[in-house]
């Protein structure tokens, strides 16, 4: 979640913003303050480190309610782990001394009693950081062949044994050398085994817990230089080969022996579309899983605010996801520290989302009190249906002072909570 976007949108976003702010300015001059609607979503991203004890969860719910927040996006799968009881993935080390403690169940009980809704925040493709997991039954050890591979390693990995130590070791070293780009190890959205595995994780959560929603994060590629893993490249080759003549197929097969990534280079546009389509196909399966097991749950996703940047850089075509009805809500992570740039990003996302709900993601961990308030008011002015602040954890840090969430809520949400 620390990879919020730090850039403005383009000319269209600027024109959209100008129109929206003119309307807003007129309202302000007429004496109508930038106050929230009664159905405004006031949410917090709650990082998994705040879910390690019953008292921490109770304290979190109490603080959120005192601040006027009405929605919690609770990270129950951070790095291929389970912050709930009886999951198929490893239990994090912080919870091992408490074998009967169920963080998600405790959060649901406390939050619902306080009148707050709870969305299960699930990191989809990112399953490990640059430090390898301690648990030996983690998916990166059991199935390293499911992990995404960068283009620069694709030729070598075409013949490298996934079960050997060099395979996983090289991926980890690559991630460590580029922490701002990759943030760790990602499962491929193309490999059938990885797709089934991720779907099973989501199904287990929504079948057993009465969550109000499911929030998908890292529903993307690290960047456009992934996934050049053997299975993904082979799947693309099969797709393209079916459209080639016999002569063309024989020629490409001969060349491929010395150039494993030949098809991805020769059919670059189709290769990009293929990966984006497979990511969408994964989302389709996950949404079907949620809607079958928990029909009333809202489905949201954290996305890059600029739809063009999202599609080209992350292969994340979220406007198409909305058009297909896959998502109920989109959460653009637009946390530029400059308010004008933030406004431009949210305006562009609001325009691209059309009739669908937008909750503006605010990187509050990087902002002053005044900047947070400004961004919340700006999100209202440009038509967002709510805000999500990253993160609860940063807003209750000692540097903010005791009772900061309550003070922030009174300033941001008026007396309407």
DOKOL-902822 format. One record per residue (C-alpha): x, y, z; residue number from 1. Coordinates in pm, whole numbers, padded with zeros to 5 digits, m for minus. Layout:
% DOKOL-902822
<pt xx="X" yy="Y" zz="Z" nufi="NUM"/>
...
This chain:
% DOKOL-902822
<pt xx="00000" yy="00000" zz="00000" nufi="1"/>
<pt xx="00302" yy="00232" zz="00028" nufi="2"/>
<pt xx="00310" yy="00268" zz="m00350" nufi="3"/>
<pt xx="00064" yy="00554" zz="m00378" nufi="4"/>
<pt xx="00097" yy="00746" zz="m00703" nufi="5"/>
<pt xx="00283" yy="01078" zz="m00705" nufi="6"/>
<pt xx="00181" yy="01235" zz="m01032" nufi="7"/>
<pt xx="m00102" yy="01448" zz="m01169" nufi="8"/>
<pt xx="m00340" yy="01335" zz="m01439" nufi="9"/>
<pt xx="m00334" yy="01483" zz="m01789" nufi="10"/>
<pt xx="m00520" yy="01760" zz="m01968" nufi="11"/>
<pt xx="m00859" yy="01588" zz="m01949" nufi="12"/>
<pt xx="m00827" yy="01545" zz="m01575" nufi="13"/>
<pt xx="m00731" yy="01909" zz="m01540" nufi="14"/>
<pt xx="m01032" yy="02029" zz="m01736" nufi="15"/>
<pt xx="m01258" yy="01801" zz="m01534" nufi="16"/>
<pt xx="m01110" yy="01933" zz="m01212" nufi="17"/>
<pt xx="m01152" yy="02293" zz="m01321" nufi="18"/>
<pt xx="m01521" yy="02244" zz="m01391" nufi="19"/>
<pt xx="m01581" yy="02065" zz="m01065" nufi="20"/>
<pt xx="m01396" yy="02323" zz="m00859" nufi="21"/>
<pt xx="m01585" yy="02609" zz="m01023" nufi="22"/>
<pt xx="m01909" yy="02447" zz="m00912" nufi="23"/>
<pt xx="m01764" yy="02390" zz="m00567" nufi="24"/>
<pt xx="m01641" yy="02747" zz="m00538" nufi="25"/>
<pt xx="m01986" yy="02878" zz="m00622" nufi="26"/>
<pt xx="m02134" yy="02659" zz="m00351" nufi="27"/>
<pt xx="m01882" yy="02788" zz="m00100" nufi="28"/>
<pt xx="m01955" yy="03151" zz="m00191" nufi="29"/>
<pt xx="m02322" yy="03077" zz="m00140" nufi="30"/>
<pt xx="m02249" yy="02981" zz="00217" nufi="31"/>
<pt xx="m02270" yy="02602" zz="00173" nufi="32"/>
<pt xx="m01973" yy="02445" zz="00352" nufi="33"/>
<pt xx="m01782" yy="02141" zz="00225" nufi="34"/>
<pt xx="m01955" yy="01915" zz="00478" nufi="35"/>
<pt xx="m02006" yy="01542" zz="00434" nufi="36"/>
<pt xx="m02323" yy="01374" zz="00318" nufi="37"/>
<pt xx="m02482" yy="01150" zz="00576" nufi="38"/>
<pt xx="m02404" yy="00841" zz="00370" nufi="39"/>
<pt xx="m02041" yy="00938" zz="00316" nufi="40"/>
<pt xx="m01798" yy="00650" zz="00366" nufi="41"/>
<pt xx="m01526" yy="00741" zz="00617" nufi="42"/>
<pt xx="m01287" yy="00450" zz="00610" nufi="43"/>
<pt xx="m00950" yy="00349" zz="00746" nufi="44"/>
<pt xx="m00702" yy="00104" zz="00602" nufi="45"/>
<pt xx="m00602" yy="m00104" zz="00904" nufi="46"/>
<pt xx="m00266" yy="m00274" zz="00857" nufi="47"/>
<pt xx="m00230" yy="m00628" zz="00993" nufi="48"/>
<pt xx="00014" yy="m00516" zz="01265" nufi="49"/>
<pt xx="m00286" yy="m00370" zz="01451" nufi="50"/>
<pt xx="m00459" yy="m00707" zz="01465" nufi="51"/>
<pt xx="m00222" yy="m00899" zz="01689" nufi="52"/>
<pt xx="m00420" yy="m00902" zz="02014" nufi="53"/>
<pt xx="m00781" yy="m00867" zz="02133" nufi="54"/>
<pt xx="m00695" yy="m00547" zz="02321" nufi="55"/>
<pt xx="m00533" yy="m00392" zz="02011" nufi="56"/>
<pt xx="m00844" yy="m00464" zz="01807" nufi="57"/>
<pt xx="m01079" yy="m00327" zz="02071" nufi="58"/>
<pt xx="m00866" yy="m00015" zz="02099" nufi="59"/>
<pt xx="m00869" yy="00025" zz="01721" nufi="60"/>
<pt xx="m01247" yy="00000" zz="01696" nufi="61"/>
<pt xx="m01297" yy="00243" zz="01984" nufi="62"/>
<pt xx="m01058" yy="00496" zz="01829" nufi="63"/>
<pt xx="m01217" yy="00464" zz="01484" nufi="64"/>
<pt xx="m01565" yy="00521" zz="01622" nufi="65"/>
<pt xx="m01449" yy="00817" zz="01831" nufi="66"/>
<pt xx="m01305" yy="00969" zz="01515" nufi="67"/>
<pt xx="m01634" yy="00939" zz="01327" nufi="68"/>
<pt xx="m01515" yy="00666" zz="01092" nufi="69"/>
<pt xx="m01778" yy="00416" zz="00981" nufi="70"/>
<pt xx="m01581" yy="00163" zz="00775" nufi="71"/>
<pt xx="m01272" yy="m00048" zz="00837" nufi="72"/>
<pt xx="m01065" yy="m00210" zz="00564" nufi="73"/>
<pt xx="m00884" yy="m00472" zz="00769" nufi="74"/>
<pt xx="m00578" yy="m00643" zz="00626" nufi="75"/>
<pt xx="m00637" yy="m01014" zz="00680" nufi="76"/>
<pt xx="m00394" yy="m01131" zz="00411" nufi="77"/>
<pt xx="m00083" yy="m00921" zz="00392" nufi="78"/>
<pt xx="00195" yy="m01138" zz="00252" nufi="79"/>
<pt xx="00044" yy="m01479" zz="00185" nufi="80"/>
<pt xx="m00048" yy="m01514" zz="00554" nufi="81"/>
<pt xx="m00368" yy="m01558" zz="00754" nufi="82"/>
<pt xx="m00484" yy="m01302" zz="01011" nufi="83"/>
<pt xx="m00780" yy="m01524" zz="01090" nufi="84"/>
<pt xx="m00822" yy="m01868" zz="01242" nufi="85"/>
<pt xx="m00795" yy="m02196" zz="01052" nufi="86"/>
<pt xx="m00672" yy="m02050" zz="00725" nufi="87"/>
<pt xx="m00483" yy="m02253" zz="00468" nufi="88"/>
<pt xx="m00191" yy="m02010" zz="00471" nufi="89"/>
<pt xx="00066" yy="m01972" zz="00748" nufi="90"/>
<pt xx="m00029" yy="m01800" zz="01071" nufi="91"/>
<pt xx="00200" yy="m01499" zz="01124" nufi="92"/>
<pt xx="00462" yy="m01527" zz="01394" nufi="93"/>
<pt xx="00297" yy="m01257" zz="01607" nufi="94"/>
<pt xx="m00011" yy="m01478" zz="01644" nufi="95"/>
<pt xx="00160" yy="m01812" zz="01708" nufi="96"/>
<pt xx="00167" yy="m01760" zz="02089" nufi="97"/>
<pt xx="m00214" yy="m01715" zz="02073" nufi="98"/>
<pt xx="m00331" yy="m02031" zz="01894" nufi="99"/>
<pt xx="m00702" yy="m01974" zz="01965" nufi="100"/>
<pt xx="m00712" yy="m01602" zz="01886" nufi="101"/>
<pt xx="m00905" yy="m01508" zz="01572" nufi="102"/>
<pt xx="m00828" yy="m01146" zz="01467" nufi="103"/>
<pt xx="m01094" yy="m01125" zz="01198" nufi="104"/>
<pt xx="m01370" yy="m01270" zz="01415" nufi="105"/>
<pt xx="m01278" yy="m01031" zz="01698" nufi="106"/>
<pt xx="m01278" yy="m00734" zz="01461" nufi="107"/>
<pt xx="m01617" yy="m00824" zz="01316" nufi="108"/>
<pt xx="m01772" yy="m00865" zz="01660" nufi="109"/>
<pt xx="m01629" yy="m00542" zz="01803" nufi="110"/>
<pt xx="m01687" yy="m00331" zz="01493" nufi="111"/>
<pt xx="m02042" yy="m00447" zz="01431" nufi="112"/>
<pt xx="m02131" yy="m00382" zz="01794" nufi="113"/>
<pt xx="m01999" yy="m00028" zz="01746" nufi="114"/>
<pt xx="m02195" yy="00023" zz="01424" nufi="115"/>
<pt xx="m01895" yy="00000" zz="01190" nufi="116"/>
<pt xx="m01876" yy="m00206" zz="00873" nufi="117"/>
<pt xx="m01579" yy="m00433" zz="00803" nufi="118"/>
<pt xx="m01422" yy="m00515" zz="00467" nufi="119"/>
<pt xx="m01163" yy="m00792" zz="00441" nufi="120"/>
<pt xx="m00856" yy="m00630" zz="00286" nufi="121"/>
<pt xx="m00679" yy="m00898" zz="00079" nufi="122"/>
<pt xx="m00346" yy="m00851" zz="m00094" nufi="123"/>
<pt xx="m00397" yy="m01064" zz="m00403" nufi="124"/>
<pt xx="m00079" yy="m01112" zz="m00606" nufi="125"/>
<pt xx="00183" yy="m00984" zz="m00362" nufi="126"/>
<pt xx="00256" yy="m01280" zz="m00134" nufi="127"/>
<pt xx="00597" yy="m01205" zz="00020" nufi="128"/>
<pt xx="00824" yy="m00913" zz="00089" nufi="129"/>
<pt xx="01190" yy="m00898" zz="m00003" nufi="130"/>
<pt xx="01266" yy="m01100" zz="00311" nufi="131"/>
<pt xx="01159" yy="m01460" zz="00270" nufi="132"/>
<pt xx="00881" yy="m01590" zz="00501" nufi="133"/>
<pt xx="00974" yy="m01786" zz="00811" nufi="134"/>
<pt xx="00704" yy="m02052" zz="00764" nufi="135"/>
<pt xx="00832" yy="m02330" zz="00541" nufi="136"/>
<pt xx="00480" yy="m02414" zz="00423" nufi="137"/>
<pt xx="00444" yy="m02071" zz="00264" nufi="138"/>
<pt xx="00339" yy="m02070" zz="m00101" nufi="139"/>
<pt xx="00672" yy="m01924" zz="m00220" nufi="140"/>
<pt xx="00849" yy="m02238" zz="m00099" nufi="141"/>
<pt xx="00584" yy="m02485" zz="m00208" nufi="142"/>
<pt xx="00533" yy="m02338" zz="m00555" nufi="143"/>
<pt xx="00811" yy="m02103" zz="m00664" nufi="144"/>
<pt xx="00713" yy="m02180" zz="m01025" nufi="145"/>
<pt xx="00394" yy="m01976" zz="m00967" nufi="146"/>
<pt xx="00589" yy="m01656" zz="m00901" nufi="147"/>
<pt xx="00613" yy="m01373" zz="m01152" nufi="148"/>
<pt xx="00946" yy="m01328" zz="m01329" nufi="149"/>
<pt xx="01087" yy="m01000" zz="m01465" nufi="150"/>
<pt xx="01177" yy="m00970" zz="m01832" nufi="151"/>
<pt xx="01549" yy="m00935" zz="m01761" nufi="152"/>
<pt xx="01549" yy="m01286" zz="m01612" nufi="153"/>
<pt xx="01305" yy="m01448" zz="m01852" nufi="154"/>
<pt xx="01565" yy="m01604" zz="m02086" nufi="155"/>
<pt xx="01755" yy="m01766" zz="m01799" nufi="156"/>
<pt xx="01444" yy="m01878" zz="m01612" nufi="157"/>
<pt xx="01311" yy="m02058" zz="m01920" nufi="158"/>
<pt xx="01542" yy="m02346" zz="m01836" nufi="159"/>
<pt xx="01616" yy="m02287" zz="m01466" nufi="160"/>
<pt xx="01479" yy="m02551" zz="m01228" nufi="161"/>
<pt xx="01214" yy="m02386" zz="m01003" nufi="162"/>
<pt xx="01281" yy="m02637" zz="m00726" nufi="163"/>
<pt xx="01646" yy="m02540" zz="m00700" nufi="164"/>
<pt xx="01763" yy="m02273" zz="m00453" nufi="165"/>
<pt xx="01891" yy="m02045" zz="m00729" nufi="166"/>
<pt xx="01541" yy="m01987" zz="m00870" nufi="167"/>
<pt xx="01385" yy="m01836" zz="m00558" nufi="168"/>
<pt xx="01711" yy="m01678" zz="m00449" nufi="169"/>
<pt xx="01748" yy="m01479" zz="m00768" nufi="170"/>
<pt xx="01390" yy="m01352" zz="m00750" nufi="171"/>
<pt xx="01443" yy="m01237" zz="m00392" nufi="172"/>
<pt xx="01767" yy="m01059" zz="m00479" nufi="173"/>
<pt xx="01594" yy="m00886" zz="m00769" nufi="174"/>
<pt xx="01314" yy="m00764" zz="m00539" nufi="175"/>
<pt xx="01562" yy="m00641" zz="m00280" nufi="176"/>
<pt xx="01751" yy="m00441" zz="m00540" nufi="177"/>
<pt xx="01432" yy="m00263" zz="m00654" nufi="178"/>
<pt xx="01215" yy="m00215" zz="m00342" nufi="179"/>
<pt xx="01024" yy="00083" zz="m00481" nufi="180"/>
<pt xx="00929" yy="m00108" zz="m00796" nufi="181"/>
<pt xx="00840" yy="m00461" zz="m00690" nufi="182"/>
<pt xx="00794" yy="m00462" zz="m00309" nufi="183"/>
<pt xx="00846" yy="m00837" zz="m00303" nufi="184"/>
<pt xx="00732" yy="m01158" zz="m00471" nufi="185"/>
<pt xx="00408" yy="m01184" zz="m00668" nufi="186"/>
<pt xx="00199" yy="m01481" zz="m00777" nufi="187"/>
<pt xx="00122" yy="m01494" zz="m01147" nufi="188"/>
<pt xx="m00240" yy="m01427" zz="m01251" nufi="189"/>
<pt xx="m00186" yy="m01657" zz="m01551" nufi="190"/>
<pt xx="m00071" yy="m01986" zz="m01395" nufi="191"/>
<pt xx="m00373" yy="m02214" zz="m01333" nufi="192"/>
<pt xx="m00234" yy="m02344" zz="m01004" nufi="193"/>
<pt xx="m00181" yy="m01994" zz="m00866" nufi="194"/>
<pt xx="m00529" yy="m01886" zz="m00975" nufi="195"/>
<pt xx="m00691" yy="m02183" zz="m00802" nufi="196"/>
<pt xx="m00483" yy="m02122" zz="m00491" nufi="197"/>
<pt xx="m00577" yy="m01756" zz="m00461" nufi="198"/>
<pt xx="m00944" yy="m01830" zz="m00527" nufi="199"/>
<pt xx="m00941" yy="m02091" zz="m00249" nufi="200"/>
<pt xx="m00797" yy="m01835" zz="m00004" nufi="201"/>
<pt xx="m01070" yy="m01583" zz="m00087" nufi="202"/>
<pt xx="m01342" yy="m01847" zz="m00074" nufi="203"/>
<pt xx="m01232" yy="m01963" zz="00270" nufi="204"/>
<pt xx="m01253" yy="m01610" zz="00409" nufi="205"/>
<pt xx="m01593" yy="m01515" zz="00267" nufi="206"/>
<pt xx="m01754" yy="m01849" zz="00342" nufi="207"/>
<pt xx="m01658" yy="m01848" zz="00709" nufi="208"/>
<pt xx="m01678" yy="m01479" zz="00800" nufi="209"/>
<pt xx="m01972" yy="m01240" zz="00767" nufi="210"/>
<pt xx="m01769" yy="m00957" zz="00621" nufi="211"/>
<pt xx="m01952" yy="m00655" zz="00481" nufi="212"/>
<pt xx="m01715" yy="m00633" zz="00188" nufi="213"/>
<pt xx="m01398" yy="m00759" zz="00027" nufi="214"/>
<pt xx="m01122" yy="m00514" zz="m00067" nufi="215"/>
<pt xx="m00868" yy="m00636" zz="m00322" nufi="216"/>
<pt xx="m00523" yy="m00480" zz="m00318" nufi="217"/>
<pt xx="m00219" yy="m00556" zz="m00535" nufi="218"/>
<pt xx="m00458" yy="m00666" zz="m00806" nufi="219"/>
<pt xx="m00190" yy="m00585" zz="m01058" nufi="220"/>
<pt xx="00155" yy="m00664" zz="m01193" nufi="221"/>
<pt xx="00453" yy="m00501" zz="m01020" nufi="222"/>
<pt xx="00511" yy="m00323" zz="m01351" nufi="223"/>
<pt xx="00495" yy="m00391" zz="m01723" nufi="224"/>
<pt xx="00823" yy="m00588" zz="m01713" nufi="225"/>
<pt xx="00652" yy="m00886" zz="m01546" nufi="226"/>
<pt xx="00541" yy="m01180" zz="m01593" nufi="227"/>
<pt xx="00800" yy="m01363" zz="m01799" nufi="228"/>
<pt xx="00773" yy="m01688" zz="m01607" nufi="229"/>
<pt xx="00794" yy="m02012" zz="m01802" nufi="230"/>
<pt xx="00426" yy="m02107" zz="m01771" nufi="231"/>
<pt xx="00301" yy="m01762" zz="m01866" nufi="232"/>
<pt xx="00523" yy="m01736" zz="m02172" nufi="233"/>
<pt xx="00423" yy="m02088" zz="m02277" nufi="234"/>
<pt xx="00053" yy="m02002" zz="m02244" nufi="235"/>
<pt xx="00104" yy="m01698" zz="m02466" nufi="236"/>
<pt xx="00297" yy="m01901" zz="m02721" nufi="237"/>
<pt xx="00013" yy="m02153" zz="m02746" nufi="238"/>
<pt xx="m00238" yy="m01874" zz="m02796" nufi="239"/>
<pt xx="m00040" yy="m01707" zz="m03073" nufi="240"/>
<pt xx="00068" yy="m02029" zz="m03245" nufi="241"/>
<pt xx="m00294" yy="m02126" zz="m03300" nufi="242"/>
<pt xx="m00329" yy="m01826" zz="m03533" nufi="243"/>
<pt xx="m00012" yy="m01888" zz="m03734" nufi="244"/>
<pt xx="00021" yy="m02078" zz="m04060" nufi="245"/>
<pt xx="00216" yy="m02401" zz="m04056" nufi="246"/>
<pt xx="00515" yy="m02236" zz="m04219" nufi="247"/>
<pt xx="00514" yy="m01945" zz="m03975" nufi="248"/>
<pt xx="00482" yy="m02178" zz="m03681" nufi="249"/>
<pt xx="00781" yy="m02385" zz="m03789" nufi="250"/>
<pt xx="00989" yy="m02071" zz="m03837" nufi="251"/>
<pt xx="00907" yy="m01933" zz="m03494" nufi="252"/>
<pt xx="00964" yy="m02269" zz="m03328" nufi="253"/>
<pt xx="01311" yy="m02287" zz="m03479" nufi="254"/>
<pt xx="01401" yy="m01936" zz="m03367" nufi="255"/>
<pt xx="01257" yy="m01984" zz="m03019" nufi="256"/>
<pt xx="01518" yy="m02247" zz="m02933" nufi="257"/>
<pt xx="01777" yy="m01972" zz="m02900" nufi="258"/>
<pt xx="01536" yy="m01695" zz="m02802" nufi="259"/>
<pt xx="01288" yy="m01817" zz="m02536" nufi="260"/>
<pt xx="01103" yy="m01484" zz="m02522" nufi="261"/>
<pt xx="01066" yy="m01457" zz="m02899" nufi="262"/>
<pt xx="00686" yy="m01454" zz="m02903" nufi="263"/>
<pt xx="00663" yy="m01178" zz="m02642" nufi="264"/>
<pt xx="00893" yy="m00960" zz="m02853" nufi="265"/>
<pt xx="00746" yy="m01043" zz="m03192" nufi="266"/>
<pt xx="00388" yy="m00982" zz="m03077" nufi="267"/>
<pt xx="00447" yy="m00707" zz="m02820" nufi="268"/>
<pt xx="00102" yy="m00546" zz="m02833" nufi="269"/>
<pt xx="m00073" yy="m00879" zz="m02810" nufi="270"/>
<pt xx="00157" yy="m00981" zz="m02525" nufi="271"/>
<pt xx="00059" yy="m00674" zz="m02325" nufi="272"/>
<pt xx="m00311" yy="m00734" zz="m02391" nufi="273"/>
<pt xx="m00276" yy="m01101" zz="m02299" nufi="274"/>
<pt xx="m00134" yy="m01025" zz="m01956" nufi="275"/>
<pt xx="m00395" yy="m00757" zz="m01886" nufi="276"/>
<pt xx="m00675" yy="m00992" zz="m01992" nufi="277"/>
<pt xx="m00546" yy="m01268" zz="m01767" nufi="278"/>
<pt xx="m00538" yy="m01031" zz="m01472" nufi="279"/>
<pt xx="m00899" yy="m00941" zz="m01545" nufi="280"/>
<pt xx="m00986" yy="m01309" zz="m01573" nufi="281"/>
<pt xx="m00843" yy="m01364" zz="m01225" nufi="282"/>
<pt xx="m01059" yy="m01082" zz="m01090" nufi="283"/>
<pt xx="m01364" yy="m01234" zz="m01259" nufi="284"/>
<pt xx="m01302" yy="m01560" zz="m01077" nufi="285"/>
<pt xx="m01245" yy="m01391" zz="m00741" nufi="286"/>
<pt xx="m01561" yy="m01182" zz="m00777" nufi="287"/>
<pt xx="m01767" yy="m01487" zz="m00867" nufi="288"/>
<pt xx="m01628" yy="m01657" zz="m00558" nufi="289"/>
<pt xx="m01727" yy="m01366" zz="m00334" nufi="290"/>
<pt xx="m02073" yy="m01320" zz="m00483" nufi="291"/>
<pt xx="m02150" yy="m01690" zz="m00461" nufi="292"/>
<pt xx="m02037" yy="m01734" zz="m00103" nufi="293"/>
<pt xx="m02129" yy="m01389" zz="00035" nufi="294"/>
<pt xx="m02387" yy="m01230" zz="m00199" nufi="295"/>
<pt xx="m02434" yy="m00914" zz="00004" nufi="296"/>
<pt xx="m02067" yy="m00825" zz="00033" nufi="297"/>
<pt xx="m01944" yy="m00516" zz="m00153" nufi="298"/>
<pt xx="m01638" yy="m00565" zz="m00372" nufi="299"/>
<pt xx="m01377" yy="m00292" zz="m00402" nufi="300"/>
<pt xx="m01021" yy="m00260" zz="m00529" nufi="301"/>
<pt xx="m00732" yy="m00027" zz="m00461" nufi="302"/>
<pt xx="m00611" yy="00108" zz="m00795" nufi="303"/>
<pt xx="m00372" yy="00357" zz="m00951" nufi="304"/>
<pt xx="m00577" yy="00678" zz="m00994" nufi="305"/>
<pt xx="m00474" yy="00754" zz="m01351" nufi="306"/>
<pt xx="m00647" yy="00489" zz="m01567" nufi="307"/>
<pt xx="m00390" yy="00529" zz="m01845" nufi="308"/>
<pt xx="m00098" yy="00487" zz="m01608" nufi="309"/>
<pt xx="m00275" yy="00192" zz="m01444" nufi="310"/>
<pt xx="m00326" yy="00016" zz="m01776" nufi="311"/>
<pt xx="00018" yy="00083" zz="m01922" nufi="312"/>
<pt xx="00234" yy="00054" zz="m01611" nufi="313"/>
<pt xx="00042" yy="m00200" zz="m01401" nufi="314"/>
<pt xx="m00164" yy="m00374" zz="m01676" nufi="315"/>
<pt xx="m00460" yy="m00290" zz="m01451" nufi="316"/>
<pt xx="m00758" yy="m00191" zz="m01667" nufi="317"/>
<pt xx="m00987" yy="m00086" zz="m01385" nufi="318"/>
<pt xx="m01233" yy="00119" zz="m01594" nufi="319"/>
<pt xx="m01305" yy="m00204" zz="m01785" nufi="320"/>
<pt xx="m01352" yy="m00384" zz="m01452" nufi="321"/>
<pt xx="m01616" yy="m00130" zz="m01357" nufi="322"/>
<pt xx="m01782" yy="m00144" zz="m01700" nufi="323"/>
<pt xx="m01814" yy="m00521" zz="m01665" nufi="324"/>
<pt xx="m01968" yy="m00490" zz="m01320" nufi="325"/>
<pt xx="m01685" yy="m00668" zz="m01146" nufi="326"/>
<pt xx="m01637" yy="m00400" zz="m00881" nufi="327"/>
<pt xx="m01890" yy="m00209" zz="m00674" nufi="328"/>
<pt xx="m01635" yy="00050" zz="m00559" nufi="329"/>
<pt xx="m01300" yy="00173" zz="m00681" nufi="330"/>
<pt xx="m01043" yy="00322" zz="m00444" nufi="331"/>
<pt xx="m00790" yy="00536" zz="m00631" nufi="332"/>
<pt xx="m00474" yy="00571" zz="m00424" nufi="333"/>
<pt xx="m00401" yy="00935" zz="m00495" nufi="334"/>
<pt xx="m00186" yy="01059" zz="m00211" nufi="335"/>
<pt xx="00026" yy="01328" zz="m00368" nufi="336"/>
<pt xx="00136" yy="01568" zz="m00096" nufi="337"/>
<pt xx="00033" yy="01857" zz="m00320" nufi="338"/>
<pt xx="m00340" yy="01916" zz="m00284" nufi="339"/>
<pt xx="m00386" yy="02039" zz="m00641" nufi="340"/>
<pt xx="m00225" yy="01724" zz="m00779" nufi="341"/>
<pt xx="m00438" yy="01511" zz="m00546" nufi="342"/>
<pt xx="m00750" yy="01691" zz="m00668" nufi="343"/>
<pt xx="m00652" yy="01630" zz="m01029" nufi="344"/>
<pt xx="m00600" yy="01259" zz="m00965" nufi="345"/>
<pt xx="m00931" yy="01210" zz="m00788" nufi="346"/>
<pt xx="m01117" yy="01415" zz="m01049" nufi="347"/>
<pt xx="m00970" yy="01198" zz="m01326" nufi="348"/>
<pt xx="m01062" yy="00881" zz="m01139" nufi="349"/>
<pt xx="m01413" yy="01011" zz="m01069" nufi="350"/>
<pt xx="m01457" yy="01084" zz="m01440" nufi="351"/>
<pt xx="m01328" yy="00741" zz="m01544" nufi="352"/>
<pt xx="m01548" yy="00561" zz="m01288" nufi="353"/>
<pt xx="m01871" yy="00699" zz="m01433" nufi="354"/>
<pt xx="m02172" yy="00596" zz="m01226" nufi="355"/>
<pt xx="m01969" yy="00371" zz="m00996" nufi="356"/>
<pt xx="m01875" yy="00458" zz="m00640" nufi="357"/>
<pt xx="m01536" yy="00613" zz="m00574" nufi="358"/>
<pt xx="m01367" yy="00619" zz="m00236" nufi="359"/>
<pt xx="m01066" yy="00850" zz="m00249" nufi="360"/>
<pt xx="m00752" yy="00692" zz="m00106" nufi="361"/>
<pt xx="m00553" yy="00942" zz="00101" nufi="362"/>
<pt xx="m00196" yy="00873" zz="00209" nufi="363"/>
<pt xx="m00246" yy="01035" zz="00547" nufi="364"/>
<pt xx="00074" yy="00885" zz="00681" nufi="365"/>
<pt xx="00266" yy="01137" zz="00470" nufi="366"/>
<pt xx="00050" yy="01440" zz="00539" nufi="367"/>
<pt xx="00010" yy="01703" zz="00806" nufi="368"/>
<pt xx="m00320" yy="01753" zz="00988" nufi="369"/>
<pt xx="m00411" yy="02043" zz="00762" nufi="370"/>
<pt xx="m00323" yy="01849" zz="00447" nufi="371"/>
<pt xx="m00541" yy="01557" zz="00550" nufi="372"/>
<pt xx="m00837" yy="01789" zz="00608" nufi="373"/>
<pt xx="m00778" yy="01961" zz="00273" nufi="374"/>
<pt xx="m00771" yy="01629" zz="00088" nufi="375"/>
<pt xx="m01092" yy="01510" zz="00253" nufi="376"/>
<pt xx="m01270" yy="01830" zz="00156" nufi="377"/>
<pt xx="m01127" yy="01813" zz="m00195" nufi="378"/>
<pt xx="m01248" yy="01456" zz="m00238" nufi="379"/>
<pt xx="m01601" yy="01572" zz="m00155" nufi="380"/>
<pt xx="m01582" yy="01861" zz="m00397" nufi="381"/>
<pt xx="m01485" yy="01644" zz="m00690" nufi="382"/>
<pt xx="m01761" yy="01394" zz="m00623" nufi="383"/>
<pt xx="m01607" yy="01106" zz="m00429" nufi="384"/>
<pt xx="m01856" yy="00908" zz="m00224" nufi="385"/>
<pt xx="m01611" yy="00862" zz="00058" nufi="386"/>
<pt xx="m01251" yy="00860" zz="00170" nufi="387"/>
<pt xx="m01010" yy="00591" zz="00288" nufi="388"/>
<pt xx="m00717" yy="00702" zz="00499" nufi="389"/>
<pt xx="m00388" yy="00517" zz="00503" nufi="390"/>
<pt xx="m00358" yy="00423" zz="00769" nufi="391"/>
<pt xx="m00508" yy="00375" zz="01113" nufi="392"/>
<pt xx="m00168" yy="00265" zz="01237" nufi="393"/>
<pt xx="00008" yy="00584" zz="01131" nufi="394"/>
<pt xx="m00268" yy="00805" zz="01268" nufi="395"/>
<pt xx="m00241" yy="00663" zz="01618" nufi="396"/>
<pt xx="00138" yy="00674" zz="01624" nufi="397"/>
<pt xx="00286" yy="00859" zz="01925" nufi="398"/>
<pt xx="00406" yy="01141" zz="01701" nufi="399"/>
<pt xx="00043" yy="01236" zz="01631" nufi="400"/>
<pt xx="m00038" yy="01271" zz="01999" nufi="401"/>
<pt xx="m00298" yy="01107" zz="02218" nufi="402"/>
<pt xx="m00653" yy="01112" zz="02084" nufi="403"/>
<pt xx="m00550" yy="01231" zz="01739" nufi="404"/>
<pt xx="m00812" yy="01030" zz="01547" nufi="405"/>
<pt xx="m01089" yy="01192" zz="01747" nufi="406"/>
<pt xx="m00954" yy="01539" zz="01679" nufi="407"/>
<pt xx="m00912" yy="01462" zz="01311" nufi="408"/>
<pt xx="m01267" yy="01332" zz="01286" nufi="409"/>
<pt xx="m01416" yy="01640" zz="01449" nufi="410"/>
<pt xx="m01228" yy="01863" zz="01208" nufi="411"/>
<pt xx="m01299" yy="01655" zz="00897" nufi="412"/>
<pt xx="m01648" yy="01526" zz="00955" nufi="413"/>
<pt xx="m01804" yy="01815" zz="01143" nufi="414"/>
<pt xx="m02054" yy="01718" zz="01410" nufi="415"/>
<pt xx="m02235" yy="01466" zz="01189" nufi="416"/>
<pt xx="m02099" yy="01160" zz="01359" nufi="417"/>
